[in-house]
Amino acid sequence: MTNRQNRIRTALTAELSPDLLEVEDDSHRHAGHAGASPAGETHYSIKVWSKSFEGMNRVKIHRKINEILQPEFDSGLHALSIKIIRPE
């Protein structure tokens, strides 16, 4: 697990107490693309659900996650794919 991956997991866990959280470093899939760094840790995908999302639409949830992770964007996170997965 990468350092940024750990920080993303820690930040989202602290703020959201998620019921589901998967964080994947996808940087290797974007080598040579805009925003990619040879060192990696630039492109991530998450799958997440938290009871705190109840009553929020997808746009508000995405905004909340992006606000929580703003320090990561400020320090080199280029892209974040977010899948909101509501448990059945």
N, C-alpha and C positions, 0 to 999 in steps of 0.2 A: 504494500500500500504506500502511495507517495505521500510526501509531506502535505501537499495541498489537499489531497484526498482526505487525509486525517483532519485537517483544519475545516474542510467543508462539512464532514461528518460531525465534528465537535460543535461547530456553530449552529448547524440545523438542529441537532439534538438538544442543545441548551435552550434554543428559542422556541422550538416547536413540540418537544417531547413526542416525536413521531411514533406512530404505530407500525409504520413501514418506512424504511430508509435504505436504499441501495445507492452507492456512489461508485461510478466507474470512470476511470481515466481513459478517455478515447483519443488522447493526443497522438498515438501511433497511427491512427487512421487518417490524420490530417497533416502528416508530414509534407512539407512543401507548400501547403496552402497558406493563405493570408492569416496572420495572427499566430501561426505555429512557430514554436521555438525548437531548435535542435535538442534542447534540454528537456522538452516535454512539459507536462503539467499546464497545458493551455486549454484543452478541450475536455469537458466532462459531461456525463449524463447522470441524471438522478431519477430514481423512482421513489415517490414519497407519498405518504398520507399521514395526516394528523387530525385529531378531533378538533383542533383549533381552526381547521378549514371549514367546519360546518357553517353553512349560511353564506359562504364566500363563493363568488364565481371564479372561473379559471384565471381571469385577468388579475383579480385581486390576489389570488394565491401566488401567481407568478411574480407580481410586484413585491409581495412580502418576502418571497425567497430571494429575489434579486437584492432587496434592501439588506437582508441578513448577510448576504455574501458580497456586498459592495467592497469591503476591504480586499477580497480576493480578486475582484475585477480590477481594482486599483493597482494591484501588484502583479498583474500578468495573466489572470484568467481571461481568456479570449471568448470562449463560447460555452454555454451551458444549455443542455437539452433537459427539459423538465417533463416528466410523465407523472401525472397525478393519478394515483391508483386507489380508488375507494374500495376497501374490503367489502366483500359481498356478505 
